[in-house]
Amino acid sequence: MRVRIISRAQMQGVGNFVMYFALPALVIRALTQNPLEEVFNVDYLLAYGLGSVIIFFLALWLAIFIKKNNLQTGAMFALGMSASNSAFTGYPVAAMVIGPPAVTFLTLSMIVENLLIIPAALILAEVGRQSGSGLSSTLKQTASQLIKNPVLMAIFIGVVIAISGVSLPGPVTKAIDMVANAAGPAALFAIGGTLYGLHVRGVVMDVSQIVVGKLILHPLAIVLAFLIMPKSDPLLLVGAILFAAAPMASIYPLLGQRYGMADIAAGALMAAILTSFVTFSMVIGLMTYFGLLS
């Protein structure tokens, strides 16, 4: 017997609240309450970006040259393995494990995902679907989508406020705090709701490869990237691993449907979310064993 307390449309509303209000408020608060040199950590950006790019091209190579798929399918494989659900899964888990620094790592991780990984996947997928034509229009469309991204808009607003030195009025700061504090709980609630109605239909092999790539290979690539970088704060490595260990972005099934991978993308998201309950515990346990976490 199913108790229909909340409909799918209402659950979508919770997700929209997180994406368009709670997360932007969280980012603005982080950028205006901390020195910019602490927020925009170059070591983190380089290492997280490098690790994500390594997995992106590994997945692309696997899909195109080993599995003999087309470019748009390869782009979706790459996206699924290298772009985390930083907002709805990575941040709530990181906040519980490392506390306030999780906000900074959320901002940095989403910069990599929204300005590098997701645009690259969309451009490759569109090129593959159009047989190499229309690259200019694809770039314009992608740029237009990025400009309207609420998190990137929040980053821009926060940076402008921080550079200008303007102090926000008390009521505005209080309102931002109230909305920002709801980001973690609401994000967990929303991602739990996405599990309802997802099915895996005869695509176990493809789903398994994407899930392994996302939950295991992506964090390992992040560790590799930090090892080849100059020595940095171990907390950066912890934050990067936690965000890389999160399942793929929640928009993945929507993009998969657009590029002919609806069942695979939906199945991969469901499997990754369920499996991450185990892999997150393993990752945290390993980091504790090796002394990265107390």
N, C-alpha and C positions, 0 to 999 in steps of 0.2 A: 504494500500500500504506500503510495507516494503522497506526502503532505506538501501541497503547493503553497508555501508561505510567500515565496518570492518568485516572480516570473522572470523569464530570461531578459525581458526588456528592462525590468527594474535592476537586475544584476548588471546590465550594460550601463545603466545610470550610475551605479556605484563606481564602475570602471572609469566612466567619463569624469566623475568627480575627482578621482585620484589623478588622472592624467592632466586635466585642465585646470584644477584648482589646488589640490593638496601637494602634488609634486612641485609645481612651479613655486608655491609658497615656501616649500622646504628648501628649494634651491636658492631663492632670493634671500631667505634668512641666513643660509650658510655663507653666501657671498658678501652679505652686508655686516655680519657679525664676526667674521674672521678676516685677517689680512689676506689680500689676494695672492701674495707669494706662497701662503700656506695652502690655499685652495687649488691653484693651478700648478700642481707639482709636475714638473717636466719629466722627472724620472718615471713617475707612474704612467703618464700619458704615453711615453715612448715604449715602456715595457708592455703595458696592456695592449697598446696598439700593435706592437710587433708580434706578440703572442697570438692575437686575434687574426692578424694577417697570415701568419704561418698556417693556422688551421683553415682559414678561408681558402687558400690556394691548395692545401692538401685535400680538402673536400672536393674542390673543383677538379683536381687531377683524378681523384678516385672516380667521380661520377662520369667524367668525359672519356678518360683514357682506359680505365679499367672496366667500368660498367657500360661503356659505349652509349651514354645518354647524350642528349642534345645540350646546347649551351644554356637554355633557360632552366632545364632540370638541374644542370650542374650548379647554376647560380643559386637555386633554392636549396640544394644540398649544402652549399657553402654558407648560406645565410643561417640555416638551421644549426650548423655546428659552431658558428663563430659569433653570433649575436645573442647576448643573454637578455633575459627578462629582468633587467636591473631594477626597474621601478617596482614591479609587483612581487618579485621573489627575492632578488639579490639584496635590496635594501632592508626589508624587514628582518631577514636572517642576519645580515651583517650588523644591523643595529643591536640585535640581541647579543651578538658575540663580542663586538668591539666597541659598541656604544656610539657617542657623538661623531667620531671620525668617519663613520659610515656615510654621513651626508656628503662629505667631501669626495669620497670615493664614488658615490652615486653620480655626482656631477661629472667627474672625470670619465667614468665608464660610459656615461650616456653621450659625452662628446665624441668618444671613439666610435660608438655604435651608430650615432645619428649623422655624423659627418664623414665617416669612412666606410664602415662595413655595410650598412643598409643601402646607402647610395650606390656603392660598387655592385652589390647584388642586383639592385633594380636596373641599373644601366646594362649589365651583362644579360639579364633576363630579357629586357626589351630588345636588345640587339639580336639575341637569339630568336626571339619571336618574330621579329621583322626581317630576319635574314640579312642583318647588317645595315639595313636602311633606317633612316630617321634618327640617327644618333643625336643630332642637334636638338630636335624636339624632345627627345628623351631627357637630355641634360637640362633643358629648360623646365620640363615638368618636374623633374627631381628637385631642382633648385627651388621651384615654387612650393613644393611640399615641405621642404626643409625650413623655408622662411616662416611658414605657418605652424611649425612644430611648437607646441606650448612650452616644452622644457627648454628648447633653444631660445625662445623669446624670453623666458625667465632668466636664463644665463645672461643674455644681453642686458636686460633691465638691472639685474643684480650688479653686473660689472660697472654699468654707468653710474649707479648709485654709489658704489664703493669708490670709484675713481673721483667722483665729484665731491665726496666727503659730506654729502647731505645727510642729515639725521632725520629719519622718518618720524612723524608725530606719534605720540604714545598710543592713541587708539588704533592707528594703522599697524604699528608693530604688534600690538596685542591681537588684532584680527589675523595677521600673518601667522603668529604663533599658534593660535587656535586651529587654523586650517592645516598648518604644517604638522601639528601633533597627530592629526588624524590620518596621515599618509600611510604609516606602517600598518595599523590595524585594518584600515579600509582596503589596502592593497592585498593583504592576506585573504580577506573575505572575498574580494573580487576574483582572485586567481582560483580560489576553491570553487567558485561558481562556474568557472569555465570547464571544469571536469564533466559537468552534466551534459549528456548528449553527444560526447565524443566517442567514436568507435574506431577500432582497428579492423580493417576488412582485407585480409589476404595480402598485407604488405609488411609482414613481420620482418623480413630481411632488411628492406630499406629503412624501416623505422628503427630497427636495432642499430644499424650503422650510424644513423644520425644521432641517436641517443648516446651511444658510446662516444662518438666524436664530441658531442656537446658537454656531457657530464664528466668525462674522463680525460680525453685528449686536450680539450681546451684548457682546463686548469694546468695540465702538465706542460703545455706550450707556454703558459704564463710563467711557470717556474723556470723553464728554460730561458725565456727572455730576460728574467731578472738575473739569472746566473751569468749571462754574457754582458749584462750592464755593469757599470761601476757600482761599487758597494753602496747600498742605500738603506734607509730605515726599514727594519723587518716588518713594521706595521703596514708599510705599503704593499709588501708581498702578501701579507695576510688578507688585506682588503681586496687586492686583485684576484687572489685565488677564490675568495668567497663569491665575488661577482661572476667570475668565470665559471664557477661550479653551478650556477643557477641554470634552470631550463631555458630553452630558446624564447625569443620575444613573443608576446601574446598575439602580435599581428601575424605571426608566421602562418597559421592556417588560412587567413584571408589572402595573403600573398600567394600561398601555395595553390589556392583555388584559382587565382588569376592566371597562373602559369602551368596549369594542368597537373598539380600535385595535391589536390584537395584531401584525399584519403590519407596519403603519406604524411602530409604536414599535420593534419589533425591528430592522427595516430601518434606521431612523434611527440607532439606537445603533451598529449595525455600520458604517454609512457614516460616521458622525461619528468613530468611533474610528480608522478607516483614514485618513480625510481629515485628522485632527488631526496626524498625523505630518508633513504638509506645512504646515498652518496654524500649528502651534506654531513651526516653524522660521521661517516668515514673520514671525510676531509678535515673536519674539526678535530677528530681524534688523532689523525696523523700530525696535524699542526701542533697539537698539544704534546704529542710524543717527542717531536723534534725540537720542542722548546720555543716555537713561534708564539704559542698561546700559553698563558699561565693557568 
